[in-house]
Amino acid sequence: MNNSHTHWRDSGRKPKFFIIEAQVFIPIVLCLFHFRTWTLCLSIGTGILLFILSRYQVTLWVFLLNLREWLLGREKLTQKINQDE
C-alpha cells in the first residue's frame, strides 16, 4: 500500500514557490541577483503578463502558441522541391 500524501490530481497544478508562480520567480531571482533597471522592468512585466493570463485561465505556453498562430497564420508554408531526373 502506498502511504504517500500526494494524489495524481495534484500533478496538473502550476508549480509555485510559496505564493509566487515558478514562471514569475525566475525573473524575480534574476532581478535580486543582478539589480538593473531592465531586470526590474522584466520582472514587473512578466508578473503583469502572467497575472492577466491567469485571469483568462490561459497558460503562458498556450498564449505563445496562439501568438505564433496570430503572427504567422494557421496554414504552414510548405515548399515543393522539384527534382529533375
Secondary structure, DSSP 8 states (H G I E B T S, - for coil): ----S--GGGGGS--EETTEEHHHHHHHHHHHHS--HHHHHHHHHHHHHHHHHHHTT--HHHHHHHHHHHHH-SS----------
